[in-house]
Amino acid sequence: MKISPLIKFSENRWSVSAGNNLNPYTFDFQYLPNSWFRHTIKKITQEAFTIGKLSYGTIHRYHSGLVPFFTFLKEGNYSVDTFEDLNPKIIEEYVHYLLMTFTSPSTRNVKFASLKHHLRFGQILGWEKFPKIDLFDGTERRTLQTSDTLKSMLIDDRTMTQIDEALDKQHFVMKSINEIVVWGLITLIRQTGMRLHEALLHEESFMTKDLTGKPLLEVRSTKTHTDRYIPVNSKVVKALRKVAEITRKDRELNSIKSIFVWEFYRKTPNKRRVDYLTQYEARDQLHKFSKKYGIEVHFTYHQFRHNLGTELINGDMSMSEVMQYLGHDSSHSTRLYAKVRKDRLASEYKKLGFIGKIVEDISKITDKDESEINEKQRLMAQLPDGICARPIKETVIDCKKPNACLFCPKFITTPEFLEIHKDHLFRIKADKQRYLEENLLGTDYLLNETEKALKDIITQLEAIQSSIGGMPV
């Protein structure tokens, strides 16, 4: 259950913790034109926190997204004292204003969604001084050009080559903490396609290895409230080690978890401060990096993500694998990268498969210190058909993937659970038609994917059992 932040309603400026040691979200109500709007927008914001369906980040985006609307009203000399004074003509003119003011379709969409969120909130709850009719005709999204299109252009091959060459040059000349941090951050996102906020949350402990000894990187997302593990190459490993090494002393002194810190200098001699690297500073440094090495084409961190997604989906990875790698919470985002024939897209779209781990026996499972787990740890992590590694590695308050263990990277199973998996598969096959008719599992897609995952698990467990003597464990 999400806990509402402690705020003082009477104040016109709220500061709300963003969690994960990030800078707090600031909610400013002072710019609003009158006391009714200040009170009402505060009330909507407070209610959104209380209901808990939206993340703090989304609530903050909706809040800040209102600024252009009130700027539009002021510049156009509209007489609007409450939301009830709005009409379809004003909404239509606001859409035109967004088209003229913002070049990015995604930015226009966020600003418009903000207004829509606040209006619909009051209308649904039946509050006074809200429009009695629907002011939106459904064409606004199409007009703002935000429907199912790649939100930013890919970085062309020539520019990518320039970026790689610039990173190589930076590697040989960098000396200061800030230079190394910028180099490491750009390298990380260029190679992995991570979201910027995910990269800035990286801690030393997030680097681990799989059962074959290959490097794996834990990625935590405050956008989807999930975590995932992705394989990384030697460039990423070297970059993260370099950044971690150069920042370790300052991080320990300032109790900072993330390896990506920033060194601030003041005018007073010998006065320096080290703090978390913010998204704003990171984006500004990317621009300066580009300018320093003569890269004329403007690019963003997120474009690395688009490039990598497009490369993966047109390579040997399936749609579901790319979705898992990039941390998409729906296949809608992944589809945007698919520049492939429609028949391949259709066939790959529903592939999922088993993504956890299969080990020979429980003794192969270790805790965060690489020590064998004890009986108490096993009982905490025990599932009917395997082990959940998450309680072994960390304190778990709320699992974001309840009842979806077969498709969770924290799920571990061994040959001792083989018969349980076989029984599970038998029951699904035997009652498949009834499941589909009664919709007991929600969709035929989930049923088929569960069946495929179980077949994959059983095949691998039987191979392990055969290799150790052919007898059940």
N, C-alpha and C positions, 0 to 999 in steps of 0.2 A: 504493500500500500504506500503510495506516495504521500509524503508529509508536506503540508503547505508551509511556505517560508514565513518567518516572523517579520511582519511589516507593520508600519504605523500608517494607517489609512489617511490620516489628516495631512501627512507630509506630501509635498509635490515632487519628491524625488526619492525613489526606492532603490536600494542596493540589495540584490539577491544573489546568493552564492551559486556559482556555476558548477561547483564540485570539481573533483579531480585536480585540485590546486590551480584552476584557471582563474583569470580575472573575473570578478563578479559582474552580473548583468545589471545595467543601470536603466531604470525606468523613469523617464522624465515627463512630467505632466504639466510643467510650467508654461509650455508654449501654447497649450490649448486655449481657444479664444474666450471662453467664459466658464463660469463655475459649474454650469450644467454638464458641459462636456468633460470637465476635469473630474467631477464626481462620477459620471457615468462610465468613462473609460477606466477609471480606477476600479469601479465595481466589477466591470467585465473582466479586467485583469485578475482581480482577486478571486472571482468565481472560477476562472480558468485554472488557477493554482489549486483551488479547493477540489474541483472535479477530478483533476489529475490525468485527464486523457491526453493532454498535450505536454510535450517536454518543455522545460524552462526555456530552452533555446528557441523553440517554435513560438512560444508566447512572446518572447522578446522580439523576434522578427516581426510578428504581427503588430506589436506595439510600435516599434520604430518605423514600420511600413506605413503608418498613418500620417507621418509628417508631410509627405508630398501632397496628400489630400487637402490638408488644412492650408498648405501653401497655395494650392490651386484655388481654394475658396477665397483666400485673401487677395490674391492677384487678380481674380476675376470679379471682385467686389460683389460676391454672392451674399445674400442676406440669409444666413443659415444659423439659427440659434439652437436648434436641436436636430436630431436625425429625422424627425417628422417633417422638417422643411425640405427634405430632399425629394427629387422627382426624377423620372426616367431621363429627362433631357439633361439634367446636371450630370447624371451618371455617364451618359453618352459623351458629353463634353470632357469629362474626366478621363475617359478612355483615350480620347484624342490627345489630351494633355500628356498622358503617359507616353504615347507614341512619339510625341514631339520632344519629350524631355529625356527619356532613357533609351539608349541604343540597344541594350541587352534585353531580349525577350524574357529571359528568366527574371530579371530585375523588375520589369513591368508587371509580370505575373505576380510576384511576391507583394508588390505595392497594392495591386488590385485585390488580391486575396485577403490582405489585411483589412481593407474597408468592408469587404464582403463578410468576413468573420465577425466583425463588431456589429454590423447591422443584423445579421442572421441571429446572433446571440441574443440580442434584446427582443427580436421578433418572436423567436421560439419560446422564450420565457414570458412573453406577453407583457413586457414592460411598457410603461406609458412614454409618450413622445417619441415613438418609433414608427416608421412607415407602416400603414395598414395593408399596403399592396407590395407585391414583389417588384423590386426596381430593376432586376436583372433579367434580360431576355434570352440568355444562354449563348449569345454570339460574341460576347466580350472576349472570351478566351481565344477564340479563333482569330478575332481582330488583332489581338495582342501577339499573335503568332507564337503561341507557346504549346501547341498541341502536338505531342509525340514527335518532336524533332530533337536532334542532338543539340544540346544547349550551348555548345561553343565549338568553334572550329578546331580541327586537329592541327598539331604542329607539323609543318611540312618537313620532308626528309633533310633538306638543306639546313634548315634551322636546327633540327635535332643534332646534326653533325657539328654545327657551330657550338651548341650547348655542351656536347661531349668534349669537344676540344677545349672549351673554356674551363670545364671542370678539371681536365688534366693539367692545364696551366695553373689553375688555382691550387691544385694539390702540391705543386712544386714550389710555390712562392708564399703560401700562407704561413703566418707565424702567430698572429693573435688568436685569442679564444673566439672572437666574433667571426673571423675569417674561416676558421675551421668549422664552426657551428653552421655557417651558411653553406659551406661546401658539403658538409655531411647531410644537411637537411635536403638540399637539392638532389644529391646523389640518391638518397633514400627514396624520395618520391618519384624521381625519374625512373628508377629501376623497379619499383613495386606498385606504382599507381595508387598509393595510399592517399586517403583524404588528409588535408593539412592538419586538421585537429587531431587525427589519429597519430600522425607522425610526431606532433609536439607532445603527446602523452607518453612517448617511448621511454621506458626505464631499462636499466642494465639487465634486470632479471627477465625481461621479455624475450631475450635471445636464448634459444634452447636447441635441442637436437632431436631428430626422430630416431626410430629404432635402428636405423642403418647408419646413424652418425651424421646425417646431413643437416645443415642449419635450418632451423625453423624460427619464424618470428611471430610472437604473439601480438595481435593487433586489437586494441580496444577502441570501440566506437561509442561516443556519447550521442551520436545521431540515431543509431539503431538500437542502442543499449545492449550490444552483443559483443562477443569477442571471437576471434578466429585465429587460426594458425596458417601462415603462408610460407612456402619454401623461398629462400633468398639465395642470391649468388654471392661470390667472394667479394665483389665490389661493395655490396651492402654491408657485409660482415666487417670488412676493413674500415669502412667509413664510420660505422657505429662504434667500433672499438676505439678509433682515433678520437671521436667526439667525447666518448665516455671517459677516456683517459685524461684529456685536457681539462675537462670540467669537473672531475671527481672531487678535488679538494674544495672548490667553491660550493659544490652541491652539499657536501658534508657539513661545511661551516654554516650554510644557510638552510639546512633541512629541506632541500629541493630534491624531488624524486626524478623528474624528467631530466634526461641528459642534455636536452636542448635549452640552454640558459643564455642570457644576454648580459654582457658587461657594459654597464653604464658609467660614464665619466662625468664628473661635475667640474665646474670652473675652479673650485678650490683645489689646490695642489694635493696630490696623494689621496683624493677622495674618490673612491670607486664603489659601485654597488652592483651586485649580481642578482638577477631575478629570472623568473620564467620568461622564455621567449614567447611573445604574444603573436597571434595570427596577423595583426596589423603590421607589426615590425617585420615579421617573416615575409609578408608580401612586399613591403617596401624594400627589403634587402634583395629580393629576387629582381626587382626593377633595377636596383643599383648594380647588381651583378651583371645583368644583361647589358646595361649601358657601359660598364667598365670594360667588357670584352667585345664591344662593338656589334652586338647582336641587335639588328635594327627591327626585326619582327617582334611585336609585343606578344608575350605568352604568359600563361598563369600556371600555378601548380596543378590546378584541376585538369588542364589540358594534357598533362602527362598521363593522367588517369584515362582520359578518352583514347589517347594513342595506344596505351597498353591494352585496354579493353578491346579495341578494334583488332590489334595484332593477335590477341589470344583467341578471339572468336573466329578469326579467319585462319587460325593455325590448327593444331590438333586437339585443342581443348573443347569440350562440349559446352553447351549453354549453361548447364547446371554447375559445371566446374568453374567457369568464369564468374558466374553469379556468386559462388562460395568464395572464390579468391578475392574478388573486389568488395565483398561484404554487402552486396545488395540485399535488401529485405524483401524485394519482389523481383520477378523476372522482367517486369516492365522496363526497368532501367537498363538491364542487360541487353534487351532486344535492340536498344538504340545503337549498339555497337555492331550489330550484325549486318555486314555488307557481303552477304552470301546468298546463294540461290534459295528461293523460298522453300523448295522441297527439303533442303538440308536443314534449314531453320526449323521447319515443322518437326522433323525427325529428332533433332537434338533438343528441342524445347522441353521435352518431358523426361529427359534423362536425369536421374539423381544418383542412386547408388549409395553404397555404404561408405562413410567418410570417417569413421572412428578408427580404433586400433584393435588388432587381434594379436594376442601374445600367447606364448606356450603355456604359462601357468601364472598364478597370482604372484609368485615370488619375483617375477620379472617387473612388477609394478613398483615404482619408487615414489617417494614424496618429493617435496620441493628441494630437499637437501640431498637428493639422490640416494636416500637410505630406504631399505625395505620397509614396507608398511606393516604395522602391528595389527593385532586382532581388533582393537578398538577402531582404528582407522578404516579397516575393511568393513566393519558393521555400519559405520557412518556412510560409507560409499556404496553399500550393497544394493544391487538391483536384482529383479527376478532372473534376468538373463545376462548379467555381467556386472561391471563396476563403473561408477561415474567417477572420473578422475578429479572432478572439480573440488569436492570436499577434502580430498587428499592434499591438494596443492594450495587451497585457500579457504577462507571462511565464506560460506555461502548463505546469503540472506534470502535471496529470491532467484530461482533458476529462470532464465528468460526463455528456455525451451522445454517447458513441462510436457511430458507425454510424447516427446519427439526424440527419444534417446538414440534410435537407430540412425538418425541423421544429424547427430551432434558429435563434433570432433572430440568431446571429452568422454565419450562412451568407449569402454574397453571390455572385450569379452574373451573368453578362453575356452578350450575344448571341454571343460567340465560342464559348460552350459549348452553343449551341442544338442542334446536331446530336447532341451527346452525350446531351442530355436526350431528344431524339426517339428515339434508339436505345434508351435505357433504357426509355422508355414502350412501344416496339414489343416489346421482349423480354418485358416484364411481361405485355402483352396476349397475346402468342403462347403463353407458357407458363403462363398464368393457371390453367388447370385442373390442370396438373401440380403447380404450387405448392400449390394447395388440397389436392390428394390427398396429397401428400407432406409437407405442412405445413412447407415449406422456409423460409417467412418467419415462422413462428410462429403467425400467425392470419390469417383472411380480413380482419379489421379492418385490420391493418397493410398488407396488400396493397392493399385498396381506397383507403385513405388516401394511400398512396404514389402510386397512379395518379392520384388527384384532384390531389395537390400538383404532379405533373409536368405535368398538363394546364394547371394555373394558370400555372406557370412558362413553359411553351412559348407560351401565348397572349400573355403579357406581353412575352416576348422577341421574338416575331414582330412585335408592334406597334412595339417600339423599332426593330427592323431595318427595318421598312417606312418609319418616319419619317426614317431616315438614308440612304435610297437604295435599299432593297430588296435589297442584296447582302450576303452573309455577311461578318461581320467577320473 
